[in-house]
Amino acid sequence: MSNELIETLKQLIITRLKLADLTPDMIETDAPLFGEGLGLDSIDALELVLGLEKEFGVVIPDAEVGRKVFQSVRTMAQYVLDQKEGF
C-alpha cells in the first residue's frame, strides 16, 4: 500500500469534510474515523462515499460495506486498491 494513496485519502478527508484545522500528519492511518478516533458522523460518511466515488471511481454499495471501508484510513486505502484490482 503506497504512502501516496494514504496521504491522498487523508487530504480527501480534510477537504471533503472541511477540516481546515487538520493536516494529513494529524490523522493517524490506523485510528478509527468514527467514535473516539477522528469523531466523524453519518453525514461525514456520506461525504466520504461521494469523495471516493469522485476521486477514485469506486462505489460503496451499501452501509455494511461502508462500515468496513471507513474503519480507518488504512481500510479506505485497501478498499480502493482492491476495487482497482478488480476484487
mmCIF file as gemmi writes it, N, C-alpha and C atoms, coordinates in Angstrom:
data_model
loop_
_atom_site.group_PDB
_atom_site.id
_atom_site.type_symbol
_atom_site.label_atom_id
_atom_site.label_alt_id
_atom_site.label_comp_id
_atom_site.label_asym_id
_atom_site.label_entity_id
_atom_site.label_seq_id
_atom_site.pdbx_PDB_ins_code
_atom_site.Cartn_x
_atom_site.Cartn_y
_atom_site.Cartn_z
_atom_site.occupancy
_atom_site.B_iso_or_equiv
_atom_site.pdbx_formal_charge
_atom_site.auth_seq_id
_atom_site.auth_asym_id
_atom_site.pdbx_PDB_model_num
ATOM 1 N N . MET Axp A 1 ? 0.857 -1.176 0 1 0 ? 1 A 1
ATOM 2 C CA . MET Axp A 1 ? 0 0 0 1 0 ? 1 A 1
ATOM 3 C C . MET Axp A 1 ? 0.902 1.238 0 1 0 ? 1 A 1
ATOM 4 N N . SER Axp A 2 ? 0.619 2.127 -0.901 1 0 ? 2 A 1
ATOM 5 C CA . SER Axp A 2 ? 1.516 3.274 -1.053 1 0 ? 2 A 1
ATOM 6 C C . SER Axp A 2 ? 1.21 4.399 -0.068 1 0 ? 2 A 1
ATOM 7 N N . ASN Axp A 3 ? 2.279 5.048 0.362 1 0 ? 3 A 1
ATOM 8 C CA . ASN Axp A 3 ? 2.115 6.219 1.224 1 0 ? 3 A 1
ATOM 9 C C . ASN Axp A 3 ? 1.397 7.336 0.487 1 0 ? 3 A 1
ATOM 10 N N . GLU Axp A 4 ? 1.576 7.381 -0.833 1 0 ? 4 A 1
ATOM 11 C CA . GLU Axp A 4 ? 0.917 8.411 -1.637 1 0 ? 4 A 1
ATOM 12 C C . GLU Axp A 4 ? -0.602 8.27 -1.56 1 0 ? 4 A 1
ATOM 13 N N . LEU Axp A 5 ? -1.099 7.034 -1.649 1 0 ? 5 A 1
ATOM 14 C CA . LEU Axp A 5 ? -2.54 6.801 -1.542 1 0 ? 5 A 1
ATOM 15 C C . LEU Axp A 5 ? -3.034 7.189 -0.151 1 0 ? 5 A 1
ATOM 16 N N . ILE Axp A 6 ? -2.305 6.808 0.882 1 0 ? 6 A 1
ATOM 17 C CA . ILE Axp A 6 ? -2.673 7.16 2.258 1 0 ? 6 A 1
ATOM 18 C C . ILE Axp A 6 ? -2.767 8.678 2.404 1 0 ? 6 A 1
ATOM 19 N N . GLU Axp A 7 ? -1.769 9.389 1.911 1 0 ? 7 A 1
ATOM 20 C CA . GLU Axp A 7 ? -1.764 10.856 2.014 1 0 ? 7 A 1
ATOM 21 C C . GLU Axp A 7 ? -2.906 11.473 1.213 1 0 ? 7 A 1
ATOM 22 N N . THR Axp A 8 ? -3.191 10.915 0.037 1 0 ? 8 A 1
ATOM 23 C CA . THR Axp A 8 ? -4.299 11.408 -0.782 1 0 ? 8 A 1
ATOM 24 C C . THR Axp A 8 ? -5.621 11.234 -0.05 1 0 ? 8 A 1
ATOM 25 N N . LEU Axp A 9 ? -5.803 10.095 0.596 1 0 ? 9 A 1
ATOM 26 C CA . LEU Axp A 9 ? -7.041 9.845 1.343 1 0 ? 9 A 1
ATOM 27 C C . LEU Axp A 9 ? -7.161 10.776 2.548 1 0 ? 9 A 1
ATOM 28 N N . LYS Axp A 10 ? -6.073 11.012 3.225 1 0 ? 10 A 1
ATOM 29 C CA . LYS Axp A 10 ? -6.105 11.944 4.36 1 0 ? 10 A 1
ATOM 30 C C . LYS Axp A 10 ? -6.484 13.34 3.878 1 0 ? 10 A 1
ATOM 31 N N . GLN Axp A 11 ? -5.935 13.746 2.75 1 0 ? 11 A 1
ATOM 32 C CA . GLN Axp A 11 ? -6.265 15.06 2.2 1 0 ? 11 A 1
ATOM 33 C C . GLN Axp A 11 ? -7.724 15.105 1.755 1 0 ? 11 A 1
ATOM 34 N N . LEU Axp A 12 ? -8.227 14.002 1.208 1 0 ? 12 A 1
ATOM 35 C CA . LEU Axp A 12 ? -9.633 13.91 0.814 1 0 ? 12 A 1
ATOM 36 C C . LEU Axp A 12 ? -10.533 14.107 2.029 1 0 ? 12 A 1
ATOM 37 N N . ILE Axp A 13 ? -10.19 13.474 3.138 1 0 ? 13 A 1
ATOM 38 C CA . ILE Axp A 13 ? -10.966 13.625 4.373 1 0 ? 13 A 1
ATOM 39 C C . ILE Axp A 13 ? -10.978 15.092 4.798 1 0 ? 13 A 1
ATOM 40 N N . ILE Axp A 14 ? -9.828 15.709 4.802 1 0 ? 14 A 1
ATOM 41 C CA . ILE Axp A 14 ? -9.724 17.112 5.228 1 0 ? 14 A 1
ATOM 42 C C . ILE Axp A 14 ? -10.529 18.022 4.309 1 0 ? 14 A 1
ATOM 43 N N . THR Axp A 15 ? -10.39 17.816 3.012 1 0 ? 15 A 1
ATOM 44 C CA . THR Axp A 15 ? -11.058 18.681 2.037 1 0 ? 15 A 1
ATOM 45 C C . THR Axp A 15 ? -12.565 18.467 2.023 1 0 ? 15 A 1
ATOM 46 N N . ARG Axp A 16 ? -13.001 17.211 1.899 1 0 ? 16 A 1
ATOM 47 C CA . ARG Axp A 16 ? -14.438 16.914 1.79 1 0 ? 16 A 1
ATOM 48 C C . ARG Axp A 16 ? -15.193 17.3 3.058 1 0 ? 16 A 1
ATOM 49 N N . LEU Axp A 17 ? -14.535 17.16 4.209 1 0 ? 17 A 1
ATOM 50 C CA . LEU Axp A 17 ? -15.222 17.417 5.478 1 0 ? 17 A 1
ATOM 51 C C . LEU Axp A 17 ? -14.907 18.801 6.034 1 0 ? 17 A 1
ATOM 52 N N . LYS Axp A 18 ? -14.178 19.577 5.236 1 0 ? 18 A 1
ATOM 53 C CA . LYS Axp A 18 ? -13.856 20.958 5.616 1 0 ? 18 A 1
ATOM 54 C C . LYS Axp A 18 ? -13.195 21.038 7.001 1 0 ? 18 A 1
ATOM 55 N N . LEU Axp A 19 ? -12.193 20.192 7.19 1 0 ? 19 A 1
ATOM 56 C CA . LEU Axp A 19 ? -11.456 20.133 8.454 1 0 ? 19 A 1
ATOM 57 C C . LEU Axp A 19 ? -10.166 20.941 8.326 1 0 ? 19 A 1
ATOM 58 N N . ALA Axp A 20 ? -10.32 22.221 8.055 1 0 ? 20 A 1
ATOM 59 C CA . ALA Axp A 20 ? -9.18 23.096 7.762 1 0 ? 20 A 1
ATOM 60 C C . ALA Axp A 20 ? -8.169 23.176 8.903 1 0 ? 20 A 1
ATOM 61 N N . ASP Axp A 21 ? -8.595 22.848 10.121 1 0 ? 21 A 1
ATOM 62 C CA . ASP Axp A 21 ? -7.682 22.915 11.261 1 0 ? 21 A 1
ATOM 63 C C . ASP Axp A 21 ? -6.79 21.674 11.375 1 0 ? 21 A 1
ATOM 64 N N . LEU Axp A 22 ? -6.98 20.691 10.482 1 0 ? 22 A 1
ATOM 65 C CA . LEU Axp A 22 ? -6.167 19.472 10.5 1 0 ? 22 A 1
ATOM 66 C C . LEU Axp A 22 ? -5.197 19.453 9.326 1 0 ? 22 A 1
ATOM 67 N N . THR Axp A 23 ? -4.092 18.741 9.521 1 0 ? 23 A 1
ATOM 68 C CA . THR Axp A 23 ? -3.167 18.445 8.432 1 0 ? 23 A 1
ATOM 69 C C . THR Axp A 23 ? -3.145 16.925 8.274 1 0 ? 23 A 1
ATOM 70 N N . PRO Axp A 24 ? -2.714 16.422 7.125 1 0 ? 24 A 1
ATOM 71 C CA . PRO Axp A 24 ? -2.658 14.967 6.958 1 0 ? 24 A 1
ATOM 72 C C . PRO Axp A 24 ? -1.846 14.269 8.054 1 0 ? 24 A 1
ATOM 73 N N . ASP Axp A 25 ? -0.783 14.907 8.528 1 0 ? 25 A 1
ATOM 74 C CA . ASP Axp A 25 ? 0.039 14.305 9.583 1 0 ? 25 A 1
ATOM 75 C C . ASP Axp A 25 ? -0.72 14.126 10.895 1 0 ? 25 A 1
ATOM 76 N N . MET Axp A 26 ? -1.775 14.882 11.084 1 0 ? 26 A 1
ATOM 77 C CA . MET Axp A 26 ? -2.552 14.811 12.32 1 0 ? 26 A 1
ATOM 78 C C . MET Axp A 26 ? -3.56 13.661 12.311 1 0 ? 26 A 1
ATOM 79 N N . ILE Axp A 27 ? -3.79 13.055 11.155 1 0 ? 27 A 1
ATOM 80 C CA . ILE Axp A 27 ? -4.724 11.931 11.043 1 0 ? 27 A 1
ATOM 81 C C . ILE Axp A 27 ? -3.915 10.643 11.06 1 0 ? 27 A 1
ATOM 82 N N . GLU Axp A 28 ? -4.133 9.836 12.082 1 0 ? 28 A 1
ATOM 83 C CA . GLU Axp A 28 ? -3.414 8.568 12.195 1 0 ? 28 A 1
ATOM 84 C C . GLU Axp A 28 ? -4.001 7.562 11.213 1 0 ? 28 A 1
ATOM 85 N N . THR Axp A 29 ? -3.138 6.871 10.516 1 0 ? 29 A 1
ATOM 86 C CA . THR Axp A 29 ? -3.546 5.942 9.464 1 0 ? 29 A 1
ATOM 87 C C . THR Axp A 29 ? -4.44 4.827 9.985 1 0 ? 29 A 1
ATOM 88 N N . ASP Axp A 30 ? -4.174 4.338 11.189 1 0 ? 30 A 1
ATOM 89 C CA . ASP Axp A 30 ? -4.935 3.212 11.731 1 0 ? 30 A 1
ATOM 90 C C . ASP Axp A 30 ? -5.949 3.609 12.797 1 0 ? 30 A 1
ATOM 91 N N . ALA Axp A 31 ? -6.089 4.883 13.063 1 0 ? 31 A 1
ATOM 92 C CA . ALA Axp A 31 ? -7.046 5.342 14.081 1 0 ? 31 A 1
ATOM 93 C C . ALA Axp A 31 ? -8.472 5.235 13.545 1 0 ? 31 A 1
ATOM 94 N N . PRO Axp A 32 ? -9.429 4.929 14.424 1 0 ? 32 A 1
ATOM 95 C CA . PRO Axp A 32 ? -10.83 4.896 13.985 1 0 ? 32 A 1
ATOM 96 C C . PRO Axp A 32 ? -11.262 6.263 13.457 1 0 ? 32 A 1
ATOM 97 N N . LEU Axp A 33 ? -12.025 6.247 12.372 1 0 ? 33 A 1
ATOM 98 C CA . LEU Axp A 33 ? -12.525 7.507 11.824 1 0 ? 33 A 1
ATOM 99 C C . LEU Axp A 33 ? -13.764 7.986 12.573 1 0 ? 33 A 1
ATOM 100 N N . PHE Axp A 34 ? -14.512 7.045 13.134 1 0 ? 34 A 1
ATOM 101 C CA . PHE Axp A 34 ? -15.748 7.381 13.837 1 0 ? 34 A 1
ATOM 102 C C . PHE Axp A 34 ? -15.584 7.12 15.326 1 0 ? 34 A 1
ATOM 103 N N . GLY Axp A 35 ? -16.486 7.66 16.116 1 0 ? 35 A 1
ATOM 104 C CA . GLY Axp A 35 ? -16.419 7.462 17.559 1 0 ? 35 A 1
ATOM 105 C C . GLY Axp A 35 ? -15.25 8.201 18.17 1 0 ? 35 A 1
ATOM 106 N N . GLU Axp A 36 ? -14.471 7.499 18.972 1 0 ? 36 A 1
ATOM 107 C CA . GLU Axp A 36 ? -13.397 8.139 19.728 1 0 ? 36 A 1
ATOM 108 C C . GLU Axp A 36 ? -12.183 8.509 18.886 1 0 ? 36 A 1
ATOM 109 N N . GLY Axp A 37 ? -12.103 8.027 17.666 1 0 ? 37 A 1
ATOM 110 C CA . GLY Axp A 37 ? -10.974 8.367 16.803 1 0 ? 37 A 1
ATOM 111 C C . GLY Axp A 37 ? -11.085 9.797 16.309 1 0 ? 37 A 1
ATOM 112 N N . LEU Axp A 38 ? -11.339 9.949 15.032 1 0 ? 38 A 1
ATOM 113 C CA . LEU Axp A 38 ? -11.456 11.273 14.428 1 0 ? 38 A 1
ATOM 114 C C . LEU Axp A 38 ? -12.795 11.925 14.761 1 0 ? 38 A 1
ATOM 115 N N . GLY Axp A 39 ? -13.762 11.112 15.214 1 0 ? 39 A 1
ATOM 116 C CA . GLY Axp A 39 ? -15.047 11.653 15.662 1 0 ? 39 A 1
ATOM 117 C C . GLY Axp A 39 ? -16.013 11.996 14.546 1 0 ? 39 A 1
ATOM 118 N N . LEU Axp A 40 ? -15.919 11.296 13.418 1 0 ? 40 A 1
ATOM 119 C CA . LEU Axp A 40 ? -16.817 11.572 12.304 1 0 ? 40 A 1
ATOM 120 C C . LEU Axp A 40 ? -18.21 11.023 12.589 1 0 ? 40 A 1
ATOM 121 N N . ASP Axp A 41 ? -19.212 11.503 11.815 1 0 ? 41 A 1
ATOM 122 C CA . ASP Axp A 41 ? -20.588 11.031 11.979 1 0 ? 41 A 1
ATOM 123 C C . ASP Axp A 41 ? -21.144 10.559 10.636 1 0 ? 41 A 1
ATOM 124 N N . SER Axp A 42 ? -22.433 10.221 10.599 1 0 ? 42 A 1
ATOM 125 C CA . SER Axp A 42 ? -23.037 9.643 9.397 1 0 ? 42 A 1
ATOM 126 C C . SER Axp A 42 ? -23.053 10.617 8.22 1 0 ? 42 A 1
ATOM 127 N N . ILE Axp A 43 ? -23.206 11.894 8.474 1 0 ? 43 A 1
ATOM 128 C CA . ILE Axp A 43 ? -23.153 12.889 7.394 1 0 ? 43 A 1
ATOM 129 C C . ILE Axp A 43 ? -21.746 12.91 6.793 1 0 ? 43 A 1
ATOM 130 N N . ASP Axp A 44 ? -20.743 12.816 7.653 1 0 ? 44 A 1
ATOM 131 C CA . ASP Axp A 44 ? -19.361 12.746 7.176 1 0 ? 44 A 1
ATOM 132 C C . ASP Axp A 44 ? -19.151 11.504 6.305 1 0 ? 44 A 1
ATOM 133 N N . ALA Axp A 45 ? -19.77 10.391 6.706 1 0 ? 45 A 1
ATOM 134 C CA . ALA Axp A 45 ? -19.641 9.154 5.933 1 0 ? 45 A 1
ATOM 135 C C . ALA Axp A 45 ? -20.179 9.347 4.519 1 0 ? 45 A 1
ATOM 136 N N . LEU Axp A 46 ? -21.309 10.02 4.396 1 0 ? 46 A 1
ATOM 137 C CA . LEU Axp A 46 ? -21.87 10.278 3.066 1 0 ? 46 A 1
ATOM 138 C C . LEU Axp A 46 ? -20.921 11.12 2.221 1 0 ? 46 A 1
ATOM 139 N N . GLU Axp A 47 ? -20.32 12.118 2.827 1 0 ? 47 A 1
ATOM 140 C CA . GLU Axp A 47 ? -19.35 12.953 2.104 1 0 ? 47 A 1
ATOM 141 C C . GLU Axp A 47 ? -18.15 12.128 1.645 1 0 ? 47 A 1
ATOM 142 N N . LEU Axp A 48 ? -17.712 11.21 2.488 1 0 ? 48 A 1
ATOM 143 C CA . LEU Axp A 48 ? -16.572 10.37 2.12 1 0 ? 48 A 1
ATOM 144 C C . LEU Axp A 48 ? -16.932 9.396 1 1 0 ? 48 A 1
ATOM 145 N N . VAL Axp A 49 ? -18.154 8.865 1.035 1 0 ? 49 A 1
ATOM 146 C CA . VAL Axp A 49 ? -18.622 7.991 -0.049 1 0 ? 49 A 1
ATOM 147 C C . VAL Axp A 49 ? -18.556 8.747 -1.372 1 0 ? 49 A 1
ATOM 148 N N . LEU Axp A 50 ? -19.102 9.959 -1.376 1 0 ? 50 A 1
ATOM 149 C CA . LEU Axp A 50 ? -19.085 10.775 -2.597 1 0 ? 50 A 1
ATOM 150 C C . LEU Axp A 50 ? -17.657 11.099 -3.028 1 0 ? 50 A 1
ATOM 151 N N . GLY Axp A 51 ? -16.803 11.383 -2.058 1 0 ? 51 A 1
ATOM 152 C CA . GLY Axp A 51 ? -15.411 11.694 -2.367 1 0 ? 51 A 1
ATOM 153 C C . GLY Axp A 51 ? -14.678 10.521 -2.995 1 0 ? 51 A 1
ATOM 154 N N . LEU Axp A 52 ? -14.881 9.317 -2.458 1 0 ? 52 A 1
ATOM 155 C CA . LEU Axp A 52 ? -14.23 8.132 -3.021 1 0 ? 52 A 1
ATOM 156 C C . LEU Axp A 52 ? -14.731 7.852 -4.43 1 0 ? 52 A 1
ATOM 157 N N . GLU Axp A 53 ? -16.043 8.017 -4.627 1 0 ? 53 A 1
ATOM 158 C CA . GLU Axp A 53 ? -16.604 7.787 -5.954 1 0 ? 53 A 1
ATOM 159 C C . GLU Axp A 53 ? -16.028 8.777 -6.963 1 0 ? 53 A 1
ATOM 160 N N . LYS Axp A 54 ? -15.96 10.037 -6.58 1 0 ? 54 A 1
ATOM 161 C CA . LYS Axp A 54 ? -15.471 11.067 -7.498 1 0 ? 54 A 1
ATOM 162 C C . LYS Axp A 54 ? -13.967 10.946 -7.752 1 0 ? 54 A 1
ATOM 163 N N . GLU Axp A 55 ? -13.202 10.78 -6.694 1 0 ? 55 A 1
ATOM 164 C CA . GLU Axp A 55 ? -11.738 10.779 -6.8 1 0 ? 55 A 1
ATOM 165 C C . GLU Axp A 55 ? -11.175 9.488 -7.39 1 0 ? 55 A 1
ATOM 166 N N . PHE Axp A 56 ? -11.766 8.344 -7.001 1 0 ? 56 A 1
ATOM 167 C CA . PHE Axp A 56 ? -11.186 7.059 -7.376 1 0 ? 56 A 1
ATOM 168 C C . PHE Axp A 56 ? -12.095 6.194 -8.241 1 0 ? 56 A 1
ATOM 169 N N . GLY Axp A 57 ? -13.35 6.602 -8.421 1 0 ? 57 A 1
ATOM 170 C CA . GLY Axp A 57 ? -14.275 5.824 -9.234 1 0 ? 57 A 1
ATOM 171 C C . GLY Axp A 57 ? -14.712 4.526 -8.586 1 0 ? 57 A 1
ATOM 172 N N . VAL Axp A 58 ? -14.616 4.439 -7.263 1 0 ? 58 A 1
ATOM 173 C CA . VAL Axp A 58 ? -15.058 3.231 -6.558 1 0 ? 58 A 1
ATOM 174 C C . VAL Axp A 58 ? -16.409 3.492 -5.904 1 0 ? 58 A 1
ATOM 175 N N . VAL Axp A 59 ? -17.205 2.448 -5.81 1 0 ? 59 A 1
ATOM 176 C CA . VAL Axp A 59 ? -18.554 2.562 -5.271 1 0 ? 59 A 1
ATOM 177 C C . VAL Axp A 59 ? -18.638 1.812 -3.95 1 0 ? 59 A 1
ATOM 178 N N . ILE Axp A 60 ? -19.303 2.418 -2.987 1 0 ? 60 A 1
ATOM 179 C CA . ILE Axp A 60 ? -19.626 1.756 -1.718 1 0 ? 60 A 1
ATOM 180 C C . ILE Axp A 60 ? -21.079 1.311 -1.87 1 0 ? 60 A 1
ATOM 181 N N . PRO Axp A 61 ? -21.33 0.013 -2.085 1 0 ? 61 A 1
ATOM 182 C CA . PRO Axp A 61 ? -22.674 -0.43 -2.453 1 0 ? 61 A 1
ATOM 183 C C . PRO Axp A 61 ? -23.734 -0.356 -1.354 1 0 ? 61 A 1
ATOM 184 N N . ASP Axp A 62 ? -23.318 -0.461 -0.098 1 0 ? 62 A 1
ATOM 185 C CA . ASP Axp A 62 ? -24.312 -0.424 0.976 1 0 ? 62 A 1
ATOM 186 C C . ASP Axp A 62 ? -23.646 -0.054 2.304 1 0 ? 62 A 1
ATOM 187 N N . ALA Axp A 63 ? -24.477 0.121 3.321 1 0 ? 63 A 1
ATOM 188 C CA . ALA Axp A 63 ? -23.987 0.57 4.629 1 0 ? 63 A 1
ATOM 189 C C . ALA Axp A 63 ? -23.044 -0.447 5.269 1 0 ? 63 A 1
ATOM 190 N N . GLU Axp A 64 ? -23.306 -1.73 5.062 1 0 ? 64 A 1
ATOM 191 C CA . GLU Axp A 64 ? -22.447 -2.76 5.66 1 0 ? 64 A 1
ATOM 192 C C . GLU Axp A 64 ? -21.018 -2.654 5.118 1 0 ? 64 A 1
ATOM 193 N N . VAL Axp A 65 ? -20.898 -2.504 3.817 1 0 ? 65 A 1
ATOM 194 C CA . VAL Axp A 65 ? -19.577 -2.33 3.208 1 0 ? 65 A 1
ATOM 195 C C . VAL Axp A 65 ? -18.963 -1.023 3.7 1 0 ? 65 A 1
ATOM 196 N N . GLY Axp A 66 ? -19.765 0.024 3.769 1 0 ? 66 A 1
ATOM 197 C CA . GLY Axp A 66 ? -19.292 1.324 4.237 1 0 ? 66 A 1
ATOM 198 C C . GLY Axp A 66 ? -18.695 1.255 5.63 1 0 ? 66 A 1
ATOM 199 N N . ARG Axp A 67 ? -19.338 0.504 6.522 1 0 ? 67 A 1
ATOM 200 C CA . ARG Axp A 67 ? -18.817 0.376 7.891 1 0 ? 67 A 1
ATOM 201 C C . ARG Axp A 67 ? -17.43 -0.259 7.895 1 0 ? 67 A 1
ATOM 202 N N . LYS Axp A 68 ? -17.217 -1.223 7.011 1 0 ? 68 A 1
ATOM 203 C CA . LYS Axp A 68 ? -15.906 -1.875 6.928 1 0 ? 68 A 1
ATOM 204 C C . LYS Axp A 68 ? -14.87 -0.949 6.297 1 0 ? 68 A 1
ATOM 205 N N . VAL Axp A 69 ? -15.277 -0.267 5.233 1 0 ? 69 A 1
ATOM 206 C CA . VAL Axp A 69 ? -14.353 0.599 4.495 1 0 ? 69 A 1
ATOM 207 C C . VAL Axp A 69 ? -13.891 1.768 5.351 1 0 ? 69 A 1
ATOM 208 N N . PHE Axp A 70 ? -14.808 2.378 6.089 1 0 ? 70 A 1
ATOM 209 C CA . PHE Axp A 70 ? -14.495 3.602 6.817 1 0 ? 70 A 1
ATOM 210 C C . PHE Axp A 70 ? -14.073 3.378 8.266 1 0 ? 70 A 1
ATOM 211 N N . GLN Axp A 71 ? -13.486 2.221 8.555 1 0 ? 71 A 1
ATOM 212 C CA . GLN Axp A 71 ? -12.946 1.992 9.895 1 0 ? 71 A 1
ATOM 213 C C . GLN Axp A 71 ? -11.731 2.871 10.149 1 0 ? 71 A 1
ATOM 214 N N . SER Axp A 72 ? -10.886 3.029 9.125 1 0 ? 72 A 1
ATOM 215 C CA . SER Axp A 72 ? -9.66 3.83 9.26 1 0 ? 72 A 1
ATOM 216 C C . SER Axp A 72 ? -9.203 4.262 7.869 1 0 ? 72 A 1
ATOM 217 N N . VAL Axp A 73 ? -8.203 5.099 7.826 1 0 ? 73 A 1
ATOM 218 C CA . VAL Axp A 73 ? -7.635 5.499 6.534 1 0 ? 73 A 1
ATOM 219 C C . VAL Axp A 73 ? -7.046 4.271 5.835 1 0 ? 73 A 1
ATOM 220 N N . ARG Axp A 74 ? -6.423 3.381 6.601 1 0 ? 74 A 1
ATOM 221 C CA . ARG Axp A 74 ? -5.83 2.176 6.008 1 0 ? 74 A 1
ATOM 222 C C . ARG Axp A 74 ? -6.898 1.291 5.362 1 0 ? 74 A 1
ATOM 223 N N . THR Axp A 75 ? -8.054 1.121 6.007 1 0 ? 75 A 1
ATOM 224 C CA . THR Axp A 75 ? -9.104 0.289 5.409 1 0 ? 75 A 1
ATOM 225 C C . THR Axp A 75 ? -9.688 0.964 4.169 1 0 ? 75 A 1
ATOM 226 N N . MET Axp A 76 ? -9.736 2.287 4.165 1 0 ? 76 A 1
ATOM 227 C CA . MET Axp A 76 ? -10.171 3.002 2.959 1 0 ? 76 A 1
ATOM 228 C C . MET Axp A 76 ? -9.192 2.736 1.818 1 0 ? 76 A 1
ATOM 229 N N . ALA Axp A 77 ? -7.907 2.84 2.112 1 0 ? 77 A 1
ATOM 230 C CA . ALA Axp A 77 ? -6.879 2.628 1.088 1 0 ? 77 A 1
ATOM 231 C C . ALA Axp A 77 ? -6.936 1.205 0.549 1 0 ? 77 A 1
ATOM 232 N N . GLN Axp A 78 ? -7.114 0.241 1.438 1 0 ? 78 A 1
ATOM 233 C CA . GLN Axp A 78 ? -7.176 -1.152 0.996 1 0 ? 78 A 1
ATOM 234 C C . GLN Axp A 78 ? -8.38 -1.379 0.095 1 0 ? 78 A 1
ATOM 235 N N . TYR Axp A 79 ? -9.513 -0.776 0.418 1 0 ? 79 A 1
ATOM 236 C CA . TYR Axp A 79 ? -10.71 -0.914 -0.411 1 0 ? 79 A 1
ATOM 237 C C . TYR Axp A 79 ? -10.474 -0.32 -1.802 1 0 ? 79 A 1
ATOM 238 N N . VAL Axp A 80 ? -9.878 0.857 -1.846 1 0 ? 80 A 1
ATOM 239 C CA . VAL Axp A 80 ? -9.585 1.488 -3.139 1 0 ? 80 A 1
ATOM 240 C C . VAL Axp A 80 ? -8.68 0.576 -3.968 1 0 ? 80 A 1
ATOM 241 N N . LEU Axp A 81 ? -7.63 0.052 -3.357 1 0 ? 81 A 1
ATOM 242 C CA . LEU Axp A 81 ? -6.712 -0.844 -4.07 1 0 ? 81 A 1
ATOM 243 C C . LEU Axp A 81 ? -7.427 -2.1 -4.553 1 0 ? 81 A 1
ATOM 244 N N . ASP Axp A 82 ? -8.235 -2.699 -3.683 1 0 ? 82 A 1
ATOM 245 C CA . ASP Axp A 82 ? -8.968 -3.913 -4.053 1 0 ? 82 A 1
ATOM 246 C C . ASP Axp A 82 ? -9.906 -3.654 -5.227 1 0 ? 82 A 1
ATOM 247 N N . GLN Axp A 83 ? -10.599 -2.529 -5.21 1 0 ? 83 A 1
ATOM 248 C CA . GLN Axp A 83 ? -11.532 -2.203 -6.29 1 0 ? 83 A 1
ATOM 249 C C . GLN Axp A 83 ? -10.795 -1.944 -7.599 1 0 ? 83 A 1
ATOM 250 N N . LYS Axp A 84 ? -9.658 -1.299 -7.51 1 0 ? 84 A 1
ATOM 251 C CA . LYS Axp A 84 ? -8.871 -1.018 -8.713 1 0 ? 84 A 1
ATOM 252 C C . LYS Axp A 84 ? -8.292 -2.299 -9.31 1 0 ? 84 A 1
ATOM 253 N N . GLU Axp A 85 ? -8.059 -3.3 -8.452 1 0 ? 85 A 1
ATOM 254 C CA . GLU Axp A 85 ? -7.519 -4.577 -8.919 1 0 ? 85 A 1
ATOM 255 C C . GLU Axp A 85 ? -8.622 -5.543 -9.316 1 0 ? 85 A 1
ATOM 256 N N . GLY Axp A 86 ? -9.881 -5.151 -9.125 1 0 ? 86 A 1
ATOM 257 C CA . GLY Axp A 86 ? -10.997 -5.969 -9.568 1 0 ? 86 A 1
ATOM 258 C C . GLY Axp A 86 ? -11.485 -7.012 -8.592 1 0 ? 86 A 1
ATOM 259 N N . PHE Axp A 87 ? -11.204 -6.852 -7.314 1 0 ? 87 A 1
ATOM 260 C CA . PHE Axp A 87 ? -11.68 -7.817 -6.314 1 0 ? 87 A 1
ATOM 261 C C . PHE Axp A 87 ? -13.152 -7.64 -6.072 1 0 ? 87 A 1
